[in-house]
C-alpha cells in the first residue's frame, strides 16, 4: 500500500468514494479505497429516482437553487446549495465522460420530474436503475485505473495524532487489525437508514462512519433530520422495496383504503409536495383510518410507459403478482436518508485536521431540514470534486460554527452483551420513538434506554476497539439526543408537542463528544 500525503485513504465505495478516488487518480494521487463489503455494495446502487441537474430547456441553475432552498424548510446553507446546483451540469458531464449511459429520447437526455421540483430535471439511466448504472460504471473505471481497492476491510477507529489522522482497520470479524498512519482520510461511508426497523436502505447502511468520527472528536450536525421516503412496498414478509418518487412525477396518485385520493387535502402540490409533507400525510391517514397501508395508483398511466420507464419496479412487483398498470400498490413510509452527519465546510474539511468527508455521511447544510429529491447522488459528486482537489492541493479549513452545540459523553461501559439483539432493539427504539412523528416524553425514554445500552456495550478500557453494535447505539444516541433538543417542527423533524417551526431554531444543531469527568 502506498504511503504519504499523496496516497489518500478513502473509506466507502458509493458514488462519493468512487468519484473521489477517480478524480484523485486523475490529479496524480495514489488513492486506496477501503470498503466493508464488496466494492459495489453501497446505497448508491439502490437509488432508483435519478440525479438532478438543470440541463434541460426551460430550466436554469437558479430555478434548481430556488427549489432546493424551498424544500429545505428555511435551514439550507445558501452557499452550499449554490455550489450544488451551479456545478451540477459539469458533474453530469463527468459521469457522461466516465460512460454512464443516461437515458435519451431522440438523441437528447430524457428528463423526469419529481416532488418539489418546478421543472423536469431528473436524469435517469436504465429507467429506474440509475444508482446501479452509476455504481457499476464508476466501479469499472476504478478497476481500470489501477486504484487499490481493499474489500471487506472495516474502519474501526480514527485517532488524532501529531502527524494527522490514524485509521485502524480490521477484517469484518475483528481480526487482522492494522493501523494506517500518515495519510489523509476521506470518509464516504454513507447513511444510516437501516438502523430503523422500517427502512428502504440495504443492511450495510448503519452509519458507523458518523459514530467513529464522533468518537474521534469530530463535530456532528443536524442528526435530528432523518428523511423518510413516503412510498415503500408494504406486504407481510416482503422487503421495504422503494417505489421511486418518479412514479408520482409521471402521474401516479395516492389513495386510501376507500379509494379516495387524499393528498390534495394536505398540500396544493398534492403528490408532488416535499417528501416530509407526503410522508406525514400518509402517516396521518394510517392513524386516522387504522389501515395497514395506503395505495400508490399508477393505473391511469399507459402500460408501455410504465414498463419502459420503471423496469426495476415492475420486475419486483411481478414477483408478488402485481402489475402497476392494473393494480394499486400497497405502500407505507420508511427511513430513507440521513440528512445530518459529520460537519464539513464546502471543501470537505471536518473539525479534525487530516479528516475529510463527502456524501451522505456529511452535514454541509446543503439539504437544510429536508432534502430535495434526487439531490443526494449529486451531492456526492459536487462535494467529492472539491475533496479531490483539496487532496491534490491541501488547504486548511473547518466547518462553520454550529448555531447551538451539545456535548454528549461516551461513558466507559461493561463491554459485554453487544450482540445482534441490541441492534434489533436500537432499530425498534428509533422507529417507535424517534420516527416520523416525535414527542418529548417518548424521546426522553428513547435517550434513557440508549444511554443504558451504551453503558452495556461500550468497552471498559478506552484502548479497546468498540464493535459495530456499540457504534449502532452511538449513532442512535446522536439522533435521539438531537431530536429531543430541537423543540420545534421543521422539515423531516416533526414534534407533535411543538408542531410549528420557530424563528429561534433557524440554526444548525451541532454535537461533540464531551470529556468524561
N, C-alpha and C positions, 0 to 999 in steps of 0.2 A: 504493500500500500504506500503510495507517495506521501511525503510529509511536507509540512511547512505551510505558510500563509497562502500559497498559490494552489493548495490542494484541499479545497473546502470539503467538509463532511456534510452531506445533505441527508436529513432524516425524513424519509417519506417518499412515496413514489406515485402520488396522484399527479394531477395536472401541474400543480405548483412545483413539486420536487423535480419532475421530469423536465419541465421547461427551464427551470433554473440551471439544472445540470447541462442541458444542451447549450444554453446561451453562455454559461461559464466556459464550456469547452470551446465555443466559437471565439471567446475573448482570450483564449490562450491559457486557461487554467486546466487543472487535472482533478476534477471533482470525483468523489466517491458517493454513490447512493447507498443508503442503508435502509432496508425495509423489513418489517417484522413478519411479512408473509412473502408471497410471490411478488415480483415487480409490478404486475398488472392487477393486483388485488387492492383496490382503493375505492373510495366513494365515487371518484370521477367516473368509473366505468358504468355506474348505475344512474347517472344523470340523463334523464330522458328529454327534459324540456328543451335544452339548447343553450346557446350563448348569445348574449345581447350585444349589439353594436349598431350605431347609426350609419349604415352603409347603403340604405335604400333611397329611392326617390321620395321626396316629400318629408324626409326625416332630417334631423340635424343633431349634432352632439349636444347642443344646448337644450333640445327637447328631451334627450336622454337624461341629461343632468336634471332637468326640472322634474321628470318622473321619479328619478332616484331620490331626490330631496323630498318629494311629496310622500313617497311610500315610507320613508324613514321616520315619520312622526315627530319631526322637529329636532332630531338628535343626530342627523347626518353631519359629519365634518365636511364642510363645503370644499375645502382644498383637496381632500381625498376623493370626493365624488367628481370633482373637476378633472382630476388626473384619470380616474377610471373611465369616464365617458369620452374624454377628448383623445385618449390614447387607444381606445378600443379598436378603431379601424386598423391601426398599424399592427396591433397584436393579432387580429384576424388575418392580416396579410402574412404574418409569421406562420400561422397554422397552415395556411394555403401553401406557403413555401415548403413546409415540412411534409406536405402531402395529405392533409386532412381532406377527405372527399365530401365537402359540403354539398347538400342537395341543390340542384338547379332546375329552372324551368326556362326552356328555350334559350339556354346559354347564360342566363342570369341567376345569381344566387337567390334561392327561394327564401322568403321571409315570412315568419308567422307572428301572431300577436298573442300575448299572454296578459294576465291580470295586472292592472295598474300601469301598463304601457299605453301611451297615447298613439303609438304608431306600430305597424308591423315591422319589428326589427330583430326577431329571434331567428338566428341561423341554426339549421339542423343538419345532421349527417346520418344517413341511413334511417330517415324518418325520425323515430323516437329512440334511436340508438346513438345519440350524439356523444355522450360521455364515453361510451365504449369505443367509438370510432377515433375519438381524440386520444384516449388512453393507448389504444393499440398502435396508432400512428407514431405517437411520441416514444413509445417503448421501442419500436423498431428503429427509430432514429438514434436513440440512446445506445442500443446494442451495436448499430453500425458505426457509431462514433468512438467505439472502444472505450467507453466510460465504464469504470469499475462499478459493478453492482453487487452488493452483499445482501442476498436474500436470507430471510429467516434469521436476521440479526436484530436484537431488541435493544433499544435505548433504555438503560436502567437508571442512569443518574447523570446530571450535569453539575459540575463543580467549578466554582470560580477560583482560579489560581493566578499567581503573579503574571504568568505568561499568557493568560487568556482563559478560555473555557476548556475544561477536560470533559470528555464524553465517555461514560462507562457503558460498554456494550456486552451482551451475552447472547447465547442461544435462547430460544423460547422456553426451554426447560430450566433456565437459570445457570447452565453450565458454561464453561469456557469463557469466563469473564475477562474482558480486555479493556484497558483504559487508553483512549486516544487523546494525545496532547498536542498542542502547538498548531492546531488547525482551526480556521473559522468553522463554526457550526451553524447550519441553516435548519431551523425547524419547519417542516412542511408536513406535519403528521395528521392534518385533517381534523374532523369534528368528533362529536361525542353522542350522536343521536341514539346509538344502540344501548346507551345506559338508561334509556327509558323503556318500560315494558312494551309499549306500542311504538314501533319505530319503522321508518322507511329505509333505514340505513343497514348496510351489511354489518355482521358481527364485529368486524375489525375496527369499527368507528367507536372507540371507547375514551377518547380524549386524554390519553395518558401523556401526550406531549405537553399539554397545558399543566397538568399536575406536576410533572417533572420540572418544568420551568419554574413553577411557583415554589417548589421545594428549594430550588437553587437561589431563590431571591428575586426572580423576575416579577415585575408588576403585571397583574392580570386586570382586565377591564370588561365591563358590560356582560358579565356572566348571567345576569337575570334574563337576558334576551335570548331565549331558545325558541326558534321558529318551528311551528307545527305546520305540516302540509295538510290541506283540507281533505284531500281525496286519496286514500289508500284502500285497497281491496279489503272487504270485510266478509269473511266466511270462516266459521269454526275450523281450526286445523290448517288454514291456509296462511301463507306469509302476508305481511302488510305490504303487498306489492303496490308501488306508487303508480297512480294513474295521472299522467302528466297534465299540468295546467294547460298545456296547448290544446287539449280536448275542449276545454271551456273557451279557449281562444278561437276555436273553429266553430263554436256554436252550441256545444253541449250545455245542458242546464241541470240544476239540482232540484230534486223533488223529494217530498216526504212520503211516508207510508201511504198517505191518502192520494198520492199523485199530484198534489198541489206544488207548484213552483214557488219556493219561499224566499229566495234571495232578494227579489225586488222589495220585500218588506223591510230589509235590513240596510240596503245601500242603493243609491241611484245607479251605481255601476253594476249592480246585481252580481252575476257570477264572475265578473271581471274586476271586482273590488280587490283591494290588497289582501294578501294571504291571511293576515291576522283577523280581518273582518269576516272573511268567508269561514275561517276555522271556528270562530266564536259563534257565528250564526248556526253552523251545523251543530255545535255542542249545545246551543240553546234549544234547538229543535229536538235533539235527542232527550234532553232533560224534560222539555215540555210535554212530549208525547210518550215518553217511556220506550221509544223504539230502540232497536239494537243498531240501526244504521239508517242512512238516507240513501238516495239513489242518484247516480250520475246518468243522465238520459241523453244519449247521442243518436237516438233513433231517427231524428229528423235529418241527419246528415247522410249524404249518398254513401252507400256501402263501399263503392270502389274508392272513394276518397279516404274513408276510414282505414281500409286495409292497405292502401298505398302509403298513407301518411303515418299510421301508427302500427306498423307490423309487429313490434315487440309486445305492445299491449294486446293486440288481437291474438297473437300466439299464446300468450299467458292465459287469457280469458277462455280460449278454446279448450284448454286443459280442464276447465270447470264447466264445460258445455254451455258457455255463454258467447253470444255474438253481439257486439255493441251496436250493430246496425238494426237489431230487432229486440234486444234485451236491455232493460235498465240494470245498471251495475251497482251492487251494494258497496257503499264507501263510508269510511269514518276518518277523522283526523289522526295523525301520528307524528311523533317527534321527527324532525327532519334536518334542521340546520342550526349550528352553533354560531350565533352572531358575535358573541364575545370571544375572548381568548387572551393570548399573550399581547400586551400592549406594545405597539410599534409606532415609529414615525413613518413617513411616506417612503423612506428608503429601506424599510425593513429592520431598522435598528431597534432592539429591545432595550430594557434598562440595564442589561448586563453586557459589558464590553466583550466583543467576540461572538455574541449570540445574535443571529438574525432570524427572521421568521417571515413567512408569507403564506397566503391561502387561508383556509377555514380555521386554522389553529390561531389566527391572529385577531386582534381588535384594532383596526385602523380608524374606526369611526365611519367608514365608507357606507355601511348599511344602516347606521342610526339604530333605531329601535325595531326595525322591521325591514328585512332585505327585499328589494325589488326582484321579482322573478328573473332568473337567467343572468343575474349579475355575479353569481358565485364562481363559475368557471372563468369568467372574465377577470375577476379579482386575482385569481392565481397567476394569470398571465401578466397583467399590468404591473402588479407589485413585485412579481417574480422577476420581471425585466430589470427593475431598479435594484433588487437584491443582487442579481448577477453583475450589474455594472459596479455596485459597491464592492463586491468581492474582487473585481479586477482592479479597481482604483479605490481602496478603502478610505472612508471619511468617518469622522466622529459624528455621532448623532444619538438621540434618545427620544422616547415617546413624549408627547406633551403631558403636562401635569394633569392629573385627574381632578375633576371638579370636587369630588369628595373621595377620601381614601380610607378604607377599612384595613385593620390589621387582624389577621387570623393566625393564631399559633398552631403549630403542628406538634402535638404532645408526643413524648415517648410512650410507647404502648406495651402491650403484653406480647406482641409478636406471634400470636397463635390464632387459630380459628379463621385464618384468611383463606377460605375456600369458596367454591362456586356458589354456595348458599348465600354468602354475604353479597356477592354481586347480584344475585336474584332479588335479595331484599332491597338493595340500592335501587334497582330498576322499578320495584314496586313503590318505594318511597317517592321517587321522582315523579312517576306517573300519577300516583294518587294524591300527592300533597304539593307538588311543585309543577303542576301540569298546565293545562290550557287556562283554567280559571283558578286563581290562588286566593288564599285568605290568611290573615295574620296568625290565628291560633294554630291552623294546620301547618303553616310554615315553621312556627316555633317548635311544634312536635317533630317535624322533619329534621330541623337543625339539631335538636337534642338527641334524637336517635342516631343521626350520622356522627355526632361527636362521640357517642358511646361506641359506635362501630370503629371509629378511628382509634380509640384507646385500645380496642381489642386487636386491631390489625397492624398498627404501626410497630416497627421493630423497636425493642427496648434500647438498643445501642445505636447512637447516631451514625456509627460507622457501617452498620449493616444496610444492605440494599433493600428498599421497600419492594414488595412484589406487586404484580399488576392489580390485585384486589385492593390493596392499600391505596393505589392510585385511583381506582374507581371510586372509592369512598372519598378521597380528597377532592376529586373533580365534583362529585355530588355536593360536598360541603361548600365549595365555591359558588355553585349555582344557587343552592338554598339560602346561604347566608346573604348573597347579593339580593335575591328576591325578597327576603324579609326586610332588608334595609330600605329598599325603594318603596316608599309609602305613597304610591300613585299608580295609575294605569297609563301605559304608553306603549304603542306598537304591540309587539309579541308578549309583553309582560302585562297581564291583567289581574288586578286585585279587586275582588268583589267588595272588600271593605274600604277601598279607596278607588272607586270606579272612574274617576276623572284624572286627566293629566293636570299637573300643577307647574306653574312657571318656575318655582324654586327647584324643581327636579329636572330642569332642562340642562342636564350636565351628565358627564360620564362618571360612573362609579368604579373606582379602582380598588384593588385588594392586593395586599402584600403579606408575606409571611412575617408574623411577629416573633421576636426572640422570646424564648422561654424565660420565665422569671428565674 
